[in-house]
Amino acid sequence: MHVHAIRDETAGAILDSWEEVDRRHPIAGLRYCLAHAEGISDRNLKRARALGLGLALQDRMLMRASGSAPGWGEEAVERAPPLRRMIELGFPIGGGTDATVVSSINPWTSLWWMVSGRTFGGPRRVAEHRLTREQALGLYTHGSAWFSSEEHLRGRLTGGQLADIAVLSDDYYGVEEDAIPALRSDLTLVGGRIVHASAHFSGVEAEVNPPG
């Protein structure tokens, strides 16, 4: 079950219901999750963690911070969402964009937002809730795979996982922080098969280590 909860009041109401259900029919292990959770309080984070929930997070505040600040207050927006606290509590977390209705589907813009905390015209997320590049990429890869029960198949460069790989136009770990949104895939493999190749890879074979 995947339920949207932007404000803390909404998260609290959902948790009230799920805690009541959990007393009769335990939900731990069923991979229930809250989506967005920008305004969630530490108290409700702890309640959600006790239920074994996951958190589906997106870069919505990249575009919404300026509009949310008058109602929420700048201090609240600067802590939205509390990414590091969520990681510290041990949540399964999946990164995303909330595209295509309200934002760009570009994952590099979202990763830049997680790392830099910058927004388009609004308050910047405080340093304590900005992520390292490794943490941010982890939420997008093996973190997101948890939500489809595929963490044993996807998201890590290791034996036994599916060969879903992107060869980037530059080094994600080495470029300047503000250059992250400009990264692109020059070569994309899904399940070991090439599904995209730029001019840099125009001569590569159409298939690498084909299944079977």
N, C-alpha and C positions, 0 to 999 in steps of 0.2 A: 504494500500500500504506500502510495507516494502522495503526500498532501502538502499543499503550499501554505507557508506560514511566514509572513514578512515581519509583522510586529510581534512583540513579546506577548501581548494579550492573546493573539491568535494562537501562538505556540502553546501558551498555557492552557487554553481551552481544549486543544487537540490532546495534549498530554493528560488532562483530566479524564477524557474519554478513554484513552488507551490504557491508562493505569487501571481504570475500572474493569476494562475487558481483561487485562493481564491478570487480575486477581482470580478470574475464573478460567481463563484460557491463556496461558503464557504465550507471549508474542516474541520472546527472545528467539532469534534464529530464523524468524520469518522475513527479515530484511525490510521491515517498515522503515520509512524515511520521511524527514521533513525537507522541503525544498525552500530555497532562498535563505531564510533564517537570519536576515541582516540585523534585525533588532532584538534578537533573543538574549535574555539575561543569563547570568552565570547560574542562577538557581534553576532555571528551566533547562539549561544545558546539562546540568547534573542529573535532572530527572530523565531527560532524553537518553543520556548515557546508561542510566540504570535499567532502562527498558531495552537496551541493545539496538537502538535506532542508528541509521545512517543519516548523513547530511549531504544533500545535493546542492552544491553552491555554484553561483554564476556571477558574472561580472556586471550585474545590473547597476550597481552603485557607480560604476564608471560613468554612466550617463545620467543617473538619477540623483547623485549626491547634491547637486546644486538645487534641485527641486525639493529634496527631502529636508534640507537643512532648516528652512523656516519653520516647519512643523515639528521636526524631531529635536532641533538644536544642533549646533555645529559639533559639540563634544560627542553626541551620540552618533552622528554621521561619521566622525573620524574613527570610530571604533566598529564600524559596520562593514562586513561582519567580523566578529572576533576570531580571525582565522587561527592565530597561534594557540589560543585557548582551546579551540576545537581540536587541534592536533594534540595538544598537551593532555586532553582528557581521553584520547585514544579512539575517537570516532572513526568509523569508515567514512571517508569523504570522497565525493566525486566532483571534479571541476567541470565547468561548462560555460555556455554563453547565454542561455535562454533565447537563442535565435530560433526562428528567423523573424518573429513578429516584432520584438522590441529591441533587438540589438544585432550586431554583426556576428556571423558564424565563425569568424576568424579566430582560431584558438590562440594565436600569438598575441593578439590584443588582450585577451583574457589573462594569459600568463604574465604579460607586462603589468597588468593591473594588480595581480596577486603579489608580484615582486616589488613594484614601485609604490603601490598605494595611491597612485595619481588618479585623478578623475577629470572629466571634461568640464571645467569651470566651477567645480565644487571643492569642498574641503578634502585634503589628502588624508588617507588612512594613517593613523599613528604608526610609528616605527615598530612598536611591540606586536602589531598584528600584520606586518608585512612578512612574506615568506622568502626563503632562499630559492634560487632557481631550481635546485634539486627537489625541494618540497613541492613547489608549484607543479613541476612536470609530473611528479609522482601522483598528485591528485587527478591529473588528466589521464593517466595511463592505468597503472594497477589499481589506483583508488577508484576510478570509475568502473572498472571491471567487476568490482564487488557487487554492484547494483544489479547485474545480470547473472550473478553467481558464476562468473567466468574468470575469477582472479587466478585460478589454477591454469588457465589457458592463455590469457592475454595480459599485456601491460609490462612485461619484463623481458630484457634481453638475456634469456637463459634457456637451456635445453628443455625441450618438452612444451614450450609455449609456441603459439602460432606466430608465423613469420610475417607480422604486420609491422613494417619498418618504413620510416621516412628518412631519406638522405637530404639534409637541409642545405640551403643556399649559403649559410654561414654557421659559425659555431655558436650555438645557443648559450653556452657557458662563457664564451669569450667576448662576444660583442658588447658594445656599450648598452647600458640598460634601456635607453630610449630607442635603440635600434631593434629591440626584440619584436615589435609589431611588424617590422618589414621582412621578417624571415618567411621563407617559402620552401616548399618541398620541391627539390629537383628530381627526385626519384621516389616513388611510392610503391610499396609492395603490400599486398593484402593476401594472407595465406600463402606467401611465397611467390605470388604471381604479380608481375608488374602491371599496375593499373594507370600509372602516370609517369612520364619521363620528359624532362625538359631537353633543350638542345644539347646540354652538357652530357646527356646520356642517350643521345639518339642512336648510338650503335650497339647498345647493350642487348643481350638476348631477351626474348619476350617472357622468359620464365626462368626462375631461379629455384633450384631444389623443389621441383613440382611435387605435390602431394602424391603419395602412393608409390 
